[in-house]
Amino acid sequence: QHGFGYCILHEGNSVCECISIAANPDCAEIDIHTASPYQRKGLAFLVAQAFIVESLRRGIKPRWDCNAANKASAELAHKLGFVSDLNYRMWIKS
């Protein structure tokens, strides 16, 4: 109901997308995926930037969540202006 997203198409195929993996009227959790051959070309920055602008236009706070070991995600978040303000433990059923 509150979700939205952006993608970059190449020859009719989505090669990079940024969607709200979870959203409500107050915030939207960002999820980004870029196909392997298109990584490290700045595409994730572009779709995330569009997502952030749309979030703010809607009065929704964009949120970024990533595993501490995911250096590329953390670097992109920093480049987009996000700051790390919370570390937490996640429990996974094995």
N, C-alpha and C positions, 0 to 999 in steps of 0.2 A: 504494500500500500504506500509506503514512504520511500521505497527504493528507487535508485536511478543510477546511471553510469554513462561512460563514454568509451568508445573504442576507435582504433585506427584500422582502417581497411587497406589491404593491398591485394589487388586483383580479385576483389570480392570476398576476401577472407579476413577475418579479424586476426590481426597480428599482435595487438596490444589492447588490453582493456583495463579499465578502472571502474569498479562497481561498488555499490554499498552492500557489503556482505551482511550487515545488520543495520537497520535504520529505524528511527522513531522521530517524532516531531522535534526532538531536541538535538540529536546527534546522528551521525552516519559513520560507520566503521568502514574504512577503506580496504579494498582488496584489489591487488594489481597482479596481472599476469602478462608476460611478454613471451611470445614464441621464441625459441632458442636462436634462430638465425637473425632475429631482429633486436636482440639484446645489445646493450651498450651503445645505442644510437640516439638516446635522449627521448625515446618514444614514451616511456613510463612517466618521465617528468611532464611531458605535454598533456597526457590524459589525466594525470593526477592534478595538474594545475587547473585544468578545465573543471574537474570534479570539485576542487576546493572552491573555485569561484562560484559554481552553481550552489554548493552547500551554503556559502555565506549569503548568496542572493536569497535563498530560501529561509535564512535565519537559523540554519542548522550548523552545529559545531562539527567540523570534520575531525575524525579520530584516526590515529595511526597506531597499529599494534604489530610488533614483530618479535620474533625470537632473537634473543641477544646474540646468537651465533650468526644471524643473517646480516652480515656486514653491508651487503649491497642495499638491502632494505633500509637499514639504519642510516646509511649515507644519503639515500634518496630522501628520506624523511627530513633529515637535517637540511639538505639543499632546498627543500620546499618550505622550510621555516618552522618545522615541528621541533619541540624540545622534549626531552625525556624527563618525565616527572614522577614516574611510578614504576617500580619493579615488583613483580608478583610471581607467585608459584602457580603453575597450572598442573592439575591432576588429570592423568589419562588412564582410562581403563585398558589394561593389557589382556 
